[in-house]
Amino acid sequence: MSRKVSIIFLAVALLFSASCEDKKENTSLKDGPGFGKILISADESFKPVMEEMIQAYTMLNPSAIIKVKYKAESDCLRDLFYDDSVRLVIVSRGLTDREDRVLAQKLCYSAGWQRIAHDAIAVIVHPDVNDTIFSRAELKEMITGKSRKKKMVFDGTKATATFRFFRDSIIGSDDYDSTLVKAASGNEAVIDYVANHPDAIGLVGISWIGNPQDSLQRARLKKVKIAYIRCERCKGNPYVKPSVESMLSGRYPLLRGMYYIIKENYKGLGTDLVSYMKFEPGQLIFRRSYLRPEMDFRVRNVKINTLPSD
């Protein structure tokens, strides 16, 4: 009996191995560094910076076709596990140990993932509102309905990256006042809603509104104001706005990661795009988009000694 079980187990193992080999052979023919096609799922709150990143990459690699679907973070992760056409996702967290194991069993290899930048969540208010300073504790009391009965407007409540951040990092549970939480259809809709409702507070990704050099973002900044958030780790507990400086120094408290998760075990188009984002060209784009890059681009004072002229 044990001999039969061993034979069956061996047969299943061989079939699984063959399936894995088939996947390796098939995917290796699709594309390569700088050419081919790839479909990406990205959380909608990262759309402005991802659009800039892809535009810069495809200008250098005109044979690359990169299509991005922007959606809620939970939908991006669902695509990662259940949509074979999506090989790369951009979200605000990495994989859990369990997710890592399950995906590796499905793919026959381990998916790659890593944080590539830090993003800030900006708190926005109507331009006529004078109440523009908040602490994390006050935001928690507001969303749970314990103080200042204002509507909190998110880019959806279907496990978007922004809503999940507030649920996990600010509230610490699902105990929020649903009558005070409004789900808008994306970050642009959050900005428009706050621009027309003085009783609302909006939460948006900083790359939608943080860059004064971008004409679209300047237009959005005319509709709303960015609030100050209390830095509880700073001496004197000052209130700070999200900026490159306050993000680099860790003074701005509403920070979250920006991660890639990739399903490629060969040098494909997705792997090349990830390398572009991880290293200097892409990291400079993150910084220019008012995100906090992983690479250290701080300016240091140096003294240059010149040789005397003859």
N, C-alpha and C positions, 0 to 999 in steps of 0.2 A: 504493500500500500504506500509506504513511504517513498519507494522508488518511483511510483506513478506521480506522486505529488511533486517530487524533485524534477521529473521530466516536464510536467506542466509549468512549474515555476520557471524553468529554464527557457521554455518556449515563449512564455509571456515576456521574460526579460529580453530575449532576442528580438521580439517584435517591437518592444519599447525602444530598444537600442536602434533598430532599423528606422523607426519613426523619427527618432532624434537625428539620425544621419540624413534622412530625407529633408528635414527642415533645414539643416545646415547647407545642403547642396542647393536647395531651391532659393533660399534667401540670398545666397552669395552671388546670384546672377542678376539681381534687380538693379543695383546701383553701386556707387562707390564715392570716394571723396570728391566733392564738387560737382557731381553729375547724377542724374536720375530723378526720381520722384519720391516724396515722402509725405505722409499725412500725420499731422500733430494735433493732439488735443491739449488746450491750454486754458487755465482758469481765466475767466473774462476780466478779472481785475488786473491782470498782467498784459492786457492787449496792447496798450500804447508802446511799451518798451519792447514787446515781442515783434510788433510791426516794424519798428525801427531796426531791430536786430536782423530780421529776415531780409529787409530791404538792403542793408549793408552787405550781408553775406551773399545774396544773389547778384549784387552788382559785381562782386569779385568772382562769382561762379555762375555765369549766365546759363550754363547747362543744367543747373539745379532748379527743380520745381518743388516748392514747398507750400503745401496747403495747410492752413490752420483752422481748426474748429474751436471757437471760443465758447465755453460753457461753464456750468457749475463744477466745482472741484470734484464732487462726488461722481459726476458724470464722466469726468476725465479719468478717474480711477476705474470706473466701470469699463471704459474703453480699453484701458490698459490690460484688464484681465479677460475681456470677452470679445474684443474687436481685433482680429488679426491684422486688419489694414492699418491700425494705429500702432506705430512703433516707438513713438516718443510722446511723453506727456510733460507738461510744465505745471506744477502745483506748489502749494505752500508747505508741504511736508514730505518726508521720505517714507519708505515702506516700514511697516512693523516687521518684527521677526517672523510672525506667522504669514504675513503677506509675502515676504521674501521667499519663504519655503514653498508656499503654494504656487507662486509664479514660476519658481525654478523647476518645480515638477511639471508644470504645464509646458514650459519652454524647452526643457532639457538642458538648460544652462541658467546661470544667475543673471538677472537683470542688473544693469548698472544704474546707480543713482547717487546724487551728491548735491549739496547746496551750492548754488552758483552766485547768489547775491542775497541781500536783505532788502525787504520792501517795508515801507511804513504805511500804516493806515491813518489817513487824515480824517479829522473830525471837522465837518463843515457846518456852517450856520447861515441863516439869511443875512444879507448885507446890512439890514437895518437893525439887527439884533446887537445889543451891547454886551450881552453875557457870552463871553468868548474864552473863558478859562475853566478848565475841568481837571479833575483828578480821576485816576482809575476807580477809586472808591465811589466817587460821585456818578460816574458812568454806570457802574454796577447798580447803584440805587435807582438810577433813572430807568434802566432797562427792566428792572424787577418791579417797577412801579412804586417804589418807596419814597421817592421825592421828585420834585420838578416834573410834572406830568407833561412831558414832551414826547412826540413820536420819534422813534429811532428808526431811520430808514436805511436798509441794507440792499445790496445788489441781489436780493433773493434770500430766502431762508432754507433753501433746499441744499444745505451743506455746502454753500459757497465758502471759499477760503476766508473771506472777511467775517461771515457769520460764525463759522466754526472757531475762528480765533477768539471772538467775543464769548462764545459759549464755553470754550475750554480754558481761556486765560483770564477772562474778566469775571464771568459769572461762576464758572467752576461746575456748572450743571445745566440741565434743561429748564431750570426754574426761572423763566422770564414771563413778563406780562404780555401775553399775545395781543392784547388790545392796544398796546403802545408800540408794537413792532410792525413795521410795514415793509413788505417785500416789493422792491422795484425791479424792473426788467433790465438790470445792468447798471454799471457805474454812471453812465451818461444820464440815465433816468433818475438816479439818486440826486445828481446835481440839479437837474431840472425841477424835481419835486421840492427840494430845499429852497431853490430860488423863488418859488411861488408860495411857500408855506413858512411864515415866521415861527410857527410853533414846532418846527421839525428840526432834528439834528441828523445829519447824514454821515455815513462812513464809506470812504472810497479809497482805492489804492492810490498812493502818492504819484505814480506815473501818469495818472489822469489829470492831475491838477498842480503838480509841483514845479514844473519847468517854465519859468517866465520867458524863456527864449523861444518857446513853441507858441505859434500864433493861436492854435486851437485851445491850448491850455490857458493862455492869456484871456481868451474870450470866456472860458469857463470861470476864471477867477474874478471876472467882472460881475458874475451872477451871484457868487457866494463869498463868504469869508472863511479862512482856515483858522480854527481855534487853537489855543495854546493848551498843552497838557502838562500837568505837574510832574517834574522829575524828582522822584522820591529818593533817588540815590545821590542826588547832588547836594552840596552844602547850601543850606538856606532854602532848599526845595523850590527852586525857580520854576516858572512855567515856560515851556519851550514849544516852538513850532517844529514840524518835521522839515528837516533840511539835510543836505549831505553832511554838514558839520555835526549836527546834533545826532545823526544816525551813526557816523563814524565814532563819535565819542561815547555812544551809548546813552546819551542824555535823554533822547526821545524814547518814551516807554512803550509805545505801540508798534513794536517791531516784529516782523515775522520773516521766516526764511522763504527763499524762492528756490525750488528744486527741479532738477530734471530726473526723469526715470526713463530709461531706454531699453528697448527689446532688440538689441543687435549683438551678435557675437562674432561680427566680422567688421572690416573697415568699410562701412557703408556711408551713405549720405547723412544719416542721423548721427553717427559717431563723429563725423567731420564737423557737423554743425555744433555738436556739444563741445568739441575741442575749441571751436571758434569762440563760444560763449565763455568757456572756462578760463581762457588765457587772455593775454593783453588786449587784442582787438575788441573782443566782446565785453571784457571787464570795463574798458573805457567807455563803451556805449552805455553800460549800466550806470556808471558814474555820471555821464552826461545827461542821462534820463532821471537824475536825482534819486537813484537807488544807491545802496551801500554795497560796493563790490567786495568780493572775497579777497582779491589781491590788495596789497598795501600800496596806495598811491600817495601817501602823505608827503608833503613837501618838507624837506629838511634843509636847514641852513648850512651852507658849506663855505669854506674860505679857500679861495683860489690864489695861490702864490704865482705871480708872473715873473719871468726872468728879466733882468735888466737889459735894456737895448744896448747894442754896441755903439 
